[in-house]
């Protein structure tokens, strides 16, 4: 499965689970460890764990296996390593403290996934404080 298809599964799982402030960081040209980092917030410990579980279940439903899952015991920050994508699901205060978006902000594009409108979600590209809107079904993945 290509990394953009994997990313589609992850974003759908997080959106279905009512994940908040979902962002995708494209790190393909910045690091060799992964292609994308996805950051999402949950409203409570249980919600954070539930979102991570939902991602893992969606991946397994597509005959894939996560490389690892860390942090489920506390629910403050759960990391799901899918190889081509690393998913960070955090409580808002944990996310604010570690500021992963800020760490990567000057290095790459950050995509913010919003809730689905109709049948098609939208992503917003943020690069160096300039915000541009993209229909991710057509522009980001070239699908219609």
Contact map, one row per residue, 1 for C-alpha under 8 A:
111011000000000000000000000000000000000000000000000000000000000000000000000000000000000000000000000000000000000000000000000000000000000000000000
111111000000000000000000000000000000000000000000000000000000000000000000000000000000000000000000000000000000000000000000000000000000000000000000
111111100000000000000000000000000010000000000000000000000000000000000000000000000001100000000000000000000000000000000000000000000000000000000000
011111110000000000000000000000000000000000000000000000000000000000000000000000000000000000000000000000000000000000000000000000000000000000001000
111111111000000000000000000000000000000000000000000000000000000000000000000000000000000000000000000000000000000000000000000000000000000000000000
111111111100000000000000000000000000000000000000000000000010000000000000000000000001100000000000000000000000000000000000000000000000000000000000
001111111110000000000000000000000001000000000000000000000000000000000000000000000000100000000000000000000000000000000000000000000000000000000000
000111111111000000000000000000000000000000000000000000000000000000000000000000000000000000000000000000000000000000000000000000000000000000000000
000011111111100000000000000000000000000000000000000000100110000000000000000000000000000000000000000000000000000000000000000000000000000000000000
000001111111110000000000000000000000000000000000000000100110000000000000000000000000000000000000000000000000000000000000000000000000000000000000
000000111111111000000100000000000000000000000000000000000000000000000000000000000000000000000000000000000000000010000000000000000000000000000000
000000011111111100000000000000000000000000000000000000000000000000000000000000000000000000000000000000000000000000000000000000000000000000000000
000000001111111110000000000000000000000000000000001001100100000000000000000000000000000000000000000000000000000000000000000000000000000000000000
000000000111111111100100000000000000000100000000001001100000000000000000000000000000000000000000000000000000000000000000000000000000000000000000
000000000011111111100000000000000000000000000000000000000000000000000000000000000000000000000000000000000000000000110000000000000000000000000000
000000000001111111100000000000000000000000000000000000000000000000000000000000000000000000000000000000000000000000000000000000000000000000000000
000000000000111111100000000000000000000000000000011001000000000000000000000000000000000000000000000000000000000000000000000000000000000000000000
000000000000011111110000000000000000000000000000000000000000000000000000000000000000000000000000000000000000000000000000000000000000000000000000
000000000000011111111100000000000000000111000000001000000000000000000000000000000000000000000000000000000000000000000000000000000000000000000000
000000000000000001111100000000000000000111100000000000000000000000000000000000000000000000000000000000000000000000000000000000000000000000000000
000000000000000000111110000000000000001110000000000000000000000000000000000000000000000000000000000000000000000111000000000000000000000000000000
000000000010010000111111000000000000011110000000000000000000000000000000000000000000000000000000000000000000000111000000000000000000000000000000
000000000000000000001111100000000000011100000000000000000000000000000000000000000000000000000000000000000000011110000000000000000000000000000000
000000000000000000000111110000000001111000000000000000000000000000000000000000000000000000000000000000000000011110000000000000000000000000000000
000000000000000000000011111000000001110000000000000000000000000000000000000000000000000000000000000010010001111000000000000000000000000000000000
000000000000000000000001111110000011100000000000000000000000000000000000000000000000000000000000000000000001111000000000000000000000000000000000
000000000000000000000000111111100111100000000000000000000000000000000000000000000000000000000000000000000001000000000000000000000000000000000000
000000000000000000000000011111110111000000000000000000000000000000000000000000000000000000000000000000000000000000000000000000000000000000000000
000000000000000000000000011111110000000000000000000000000000000000000000000000000000000000000000000000000000000000000000000000000000000000000000
000000000000000000000000001111110000000000000000000000000000000000000000000000000000000000000000000000000011000000000000000000000000000000000000
000000000000000000000000001111111110000000000000000000000000000000000000000000000000000000000000000000000000000000000000000000000000000000000000
000000000000000000000000000111111110000000000000000000000000000000000000000000000000000000000000000000000000000000000000000000000000000000000000
000000000000000000000000000000111110000000000000000000000000000000000000000000000011000000000000000000000000000000000000000000000000000000000000
000000000000000000000000001100111111100000000000000000000000000000000000000000000011110000000000000000000000000000000000000000000000000000000000
001000000000000000000000011100111111100000000000000000000000000000000000000000000001100000000000000000000000000000000000000000000000000000000000
000000100000000000000001111100000111110000000000000000000000000000000000000000000001110000000000000000000000000000000000000000000000000000000000
000000000000000000000001111000000111111000000000000000000000000000000000000000000000111100000000000000000000000000000000000000000000000000000000
000000000000000000000111100000000001111100000000000000000000000000000000000000000000111100000000000000000000000000000000000000000000000000000000
000000000000000000001111000000000000111110000000000000000000000000000000000000000000001111000000000000000000000000000000000000000000000000000000
000000000000010000111110000000000000011111000000000000000000000000000000000000000000001111000000000000000000000000000000000000000000000000000000
000000000000000000111100000000000000001111100001000000000000000000000000000000000000000011110010000000000000000000000000000000000000000000000000
000000000000000000110000000000000000000111111011001000000000000000000000000000000000000011110000000000000000000000000000000000000000000000000000
000000000000000000010000000000000000000011111011000000000000000000000000000000000000000000110000000000000000000000000000000000000000000000000000
000000000000000000000000000000000000000001111111000000000000000000000000001000000000000000100000000000000000000000000000000000000000000000000000
000000000000000000000000000000000000000001111111100000000000000000000000011100000000000000100000000000000000000000000000000000000000000000000000
000000000000000000000000000000000000000000011111110000000000000000000000001000000000000000000000000000000000000000000000000000000000000000000000
000000000000000000000000000000000000000001111111111000000000000000000000000000000000000000000000000000000000000000000000000000000000000000000000
000000000000000000000000000000000000000011111111111100000000000000000000001111000000000011100000000000000000000000000000000000000000000000000000
000000000000000000000000000000000000000000001111111110000000000000000001001001000000000010000000000000000000000000000000000000000000000000000000
000000000000000010000000000000000000000000000111111111000000000000000000000000000000000000000000000000000000000000000000000000000000000000000000
000000000000110010100000000000000000000001000011111111100000000000000000000000000000000010000000000000000000000000000000000000000000000000000000
000000000000000000000000000000000000000000000001111111110000000000000000000001110000000010000000000000000000000000000000000000000000000000000000
000000000000000000000000000000000000000000000000111111111000000000000000000000000000000000000000000000000000000000000000000000000000000000000000
000000000000110010000000000000000000000000000000011111111100000000000000000000000000000000000000000000000000000000000000000000000000000000000000
000000001100110000000000000000000000000000000000001111111110000000000000000000000000000000000000000000000000000000000000000000000000000000000000
000000000000000000000000000000000000000000000000000111111111000011000000000000010000000000000000000000000000000000000000000000000000000000000000
000000000000000000000000000000000000000000000000000011111111100000000000000000000000000000000000000000000000000000000000000000000000000000000000
000000001100100000000000000000000000000000000000000001111111110000000000000000000000000000000000000000000000000000000000000000000000000000000000
000001001100000000000000000000000000000000000000000000111111111111000000000000000000000000000000000000000000000000000000000000000000000000000000
000000000000000000000000000000000000000000000000000000011111111111000000000000000000000000000000000000000000000000000000000000000000000000000000
000000000000000000000000000000000000000000000000000000001111111100000000000000000000000000000000000000000000000000000000000000000000000000000000
000000000000000000000000000000000000000000000000000000000111111100000000000000000000000000000000000000000000000000000000000000000000000000000000
000000000000000000000000000000000000000000000000000000000011111110000000000000000000000000000000000000000000000000000000000000000000000000000000
000000000000000000000000000000000000000000000000000000000011111111000000000000000000000000000000000000000000000000000000000000000000000000000000
000000000000000000000000000000000000000000000000000000010011001111100000000000000100000000000000000000000000000000000000000000000000000000000000
000000000000000000000000000000000000000000000000000000010011000111111000000000011110000000000000000000000000000000000000000000000000000000000000
000000000000000000000000000000000000000000000000000000000000000011111000000000011110000000000000000000000000000000000000000000000000000000000000
000000000000000000000000000000000000000000000000000000000000000001111100000000111100000000000000000000000000000000000000000000000000000000000000
000000000000000000000000000000000000000000000000000000000000000001111111000001111000000000000000000000000000000000000000000000000000000000000000
000000000000000000000000000000000000000000000000000000000000000000011111000001110000000000000000000000000000000000000000000000000000000000000000
000000000000000000000000000000000000000000000000000000000000000000001111111111100000000000000000000000000000000000000000000000000000000000000000
000000000000000000000000000000000000000000000000100000000000000000001111111011000000000000000000000000000000000000000000000000000000000000000000
000000000000000000000000000000000000000000000000000000000000000000000011111000000000000000000000000000000000000000000000000000000000000000000000
000000000000000000000000000000000000000000001000000000000000000000000011111110000000000000000000000000000000000000000000000000000000000000000000
000000000000000000000000000000000000000000011101100000000000000000000011111111000000000001100000000000000000000000000000000000000000000000000000
000000000000000000000000000000000000000000001001000000000000000000000010011111000000000001100100000000000000000000000000000000000000000000000000
000000000000000000000000000000000000000000000001000000000000000000000011011111100000000111100100000000000000000000000000000000000000000000000000
000000000000000000000000000000000000000000000001100100000000000000001111001111110000000111000000000000000000000000000000000000000000000000000000
000000000000000000000000000000000000000000000000000100000000000000011110000011111000011110000000000000000000000000000000000000000000000000000000
000000000000000000000000000000000000000000000000000100010000000001111100000001111100011100000000000000000000000000000000000000000000000000000000
000000000000000000000000000000000000000000000000000000000000000001111000000000111110111000000000000000000000000000000000000000000000000000000000
000000000000000000000000000000000000000000000000000000000000000011110000000000011111111000000000000000000000000000000000000000000000000000000000
000000000000000000000000000000001100000000000000000000000000000001100000000000001111110000000000000000000000000000000000000000000000000000000000
001001000000000000000000000000001111000000000000000000000000000000000000000000000111110000000000000000000000000000000000000000000000000000000000
001001100000000000000000000000000111110000000000000000000000000000000000000000001111111000000000000000000000000000000000000000000000000000000000
000000000000000000000000000000000101110000000000000000000000000000000000000000111111111100000000000000000000000000000000000000000000000000000000
000000000000000000000000000000000000111100000000000000000000000000000000000000111100111110000000000000000000000000000000000000000000000000000000
000000000000000000000000000000000000111100000000000000000000000000000000000011110000011111000000000000000000000000000000000000000000000000000000
000000000000000000000000000000000000001111000001101100000000000000000000000011100000001111100000000000000000000000000000000000000000000000000000
000000000000000000000000000000000000001111000001000000000000000000000000001111000000000111110110000000000000000000000000000000000000000000000000
000000000000000000000000000000000000000011111001000000000000000000000000001110000000000011111110000000000000000000000000000000000000000000000000
000000000000000000000000000000000000000011100000000000000000000000000000000000000000000001111111000000000000000000000000000000000000000000000000
000000000000000000000000000000000000000000000000000000000000000000000000000000000000000000111111100000000000000000000000000000000000000000000000
000000000000000000000000000000000000000000000000000000000000000000000000000110000000000001111111110000000000000000000000000000000000000000000000
000000000000000000000000000000000000000010000000000000000000000000000000000000000000000001111111111100000000000000000000000000000000000000000000
000000000000000000000000000000000000000000000000000000000000000000000000000000000000000000011111111000000000000000000000000000000000000000000000
000000000000000000000000000000000000000000000000000000000000000000000000000000000000000000001111111000000000000000000000000000000000000000000000
000000000000000000000000000000000000000000000000000000000000000000000000000000000000000000000111111100000000000000000000000000000000000000000000
000000000000000000000000000000000000000000000000000000000000000000000000000000000000000000000011111111100000000000000000000000000000000000000000
000000000000000000000000000000000000000000000000000000000000000000000000000000000000000000000010011111110000000000000000000000000000000000000000
000000000000000000000000100000000000000000000000000000000000000000000000000000000000000000000000001111111000010000000000000000000000000000000000
000000000000000000000000000000000000000000000000000000000000000000000000000000000000000000000000001111111100000000000000000000000000000000000000
000000000000000000000000000000000000000000000000000000000000000000000000000000000000000000000000001111111100000000000000000000000000000000000000
000000000000000000000000100000000000000000000000000000000000000000000000000000000000000000000000000111111111000000000000000000000000000000000000
000000000000000000000000000000000000000000000000000000000000000000000000000000000000000000000000000011111111110000000000000000110000000000000000
000000000000000000000000000000000000000000000000000000000000000000000000000000000000000000000000000001111111000000000000000000110000000000000000
000000000000000000000000000001000000000000000000000000000000000000000000000000000000000000000000000000011111100000000000000000000000000000000000
000000000000000000000000111001000000000000000000000000000000000000000000000000000000000000000000000000011111110000000000000000100000000000000000
000000000000000000000000110000000000000000000000000000000000000000000000000000000000000000000000000000001011111000000000000011110000000000000000
000000000000000000000011110000000000000000000000000000000000000000000000000000000000000000000000000010001001111100000000000011100000000000000000
000000000000000000000011110000000000000000000000000000000000000000000000000000000000000000000000000000000000111110000000001111000000000000000000
000000000000000000001111000000000000000000000000000000000000000000000000000000000000000000000000000000000000011111000000001111000000000000000000
000000000010000000001111000000000000000000000000000000000000000000000000000000000000000000000000000000000000001111100000111100000000000000000000
000000000000000000001100000000000000000000000000000000000000000000000000000000000000000000000000000000000000000111110000111100000000000000000000
000000000000001000000000000000000000000000000000000000000000000000000000000000000000000000000000000000000000000011111000110000000000000000000000
000000000000001000000000000000000000000000000000000000000000000000000000000000000000000000000000000000000000000001111111110000000000000000000000
000000000000000000000000000000000000000000000000000000000000000000000000000000000000000000000000000000000000000000111111110000000000000000000000
000000000000000000000000000000000000000000000000000000000000000000000000000000000000000000000000000000000000000000011111100000000000000000000000
000000000000000000000000000000000000000000000000000000000000000000000000000000000000000000000000000000000000000000011111100000000000000000000000
000000000000000000000000000000000000000000000000000000000000000000000000000000000000000000000000000000000000000000011111110000000000000010000000
000000000000000000000000000000000000000000000000000000000000000000000000000000000000000000000000000000000000000011111111111000000000001110000000
000000000000000000000000000000000000000000000000000000000000000000000000000000000000000000000000000000000000000011111001111100000000111110000000
000000000000000000000000000000000000000000000000000000000000000000000000000000000000000000000000000000000000001111000000111110000000111100000000
000000000000000000000000000000000000000000000000000000000000000000000000000000000000000000000000000000000000001111000000011111000011110000000000
000000000000000000000000000000000000000000000000000000000000000000000000000000000000000000000000000000000000111100000000001111100011110000000000
000000000000000000000000000000000000000000000000000000000000000000000000000000000000000000000000000000000000111100000000000111111111000000000000
000000000000000000000000000000000000000000000000000000000000000000000000000000000000000000000000000000001101110000000000000011111110000000000000
000000000000000000000000000000000000000000000000000000000000000000000000000000000000000000000000000000001100100000000000000001111100000000000000
000000000000000000000000000000000000000000000000000000000000000000000000000000000000000000000000000000000000000000000000000001111110000000000000
000000000000000000000000000000000000000000000000000000000000000000000000000000000000000000000000000000000000000000000000000001111111000000000000
000000000000000000000000000000000000000000000000000000000000000000000000000000000000000000000000000000000000000000000000000111101111100000000000
000000000000000000000000000000000000000000000000000000000000000000000000000000000000000000000000000000000000000000000000000111000111110000000000
000000000000000000000000000000000000000000000000000000000000000000000000000000000000000000000000000000000000000000000000011110000011111000000000
000000000000000000000000000000000000000000000000000000000000000000000000000000000000000000000000000000000000000000000000011110000001111100110000
000000000000000000000000000000000000000000000000000000000000000000000000000000000000000000000000000000000000000000000000111000000000111111110000
000000000000000000000000000000000000000000000000000000000000000000000000000000000000000000000000000000000000000000000000111000000000011111111100
000000000000000000000000000000000000000000000000000000000000000000000000000000000000000000000000000000000000000000000001110000000000001111111111
000000000000000000000000000000000000000000000000000000000000000000000000000000000000000000000000000000000000000000000000000000000000001111111111
000000000000000000000000000000000000000000000000000000000000000000000000000000000000000000000000000000000000000000000000000000000000011111111110
000000000000000000000000000000000000000000000000000000000000000000000000000000000000000000000000000000000000000000000000000000000000011111111100
000100000000000000000000000000000000000000000000000000000000000000000000000000000000000000000000000000000000000000000000000000000000000111111110
000000000000000000000000000000000000000000000000000000000000000000000000000000000000000000000000000000000000000000000000000000000000000111111111
000000000000000000000000000000000000000000000000000000000000000000000000000000000000000000000000000000000000000000000000000000000000000011101111
000000000000000000000000000000000000000000000000000000000000000000000000000000000000000000000000000000000000000000000000000000000000000011000111
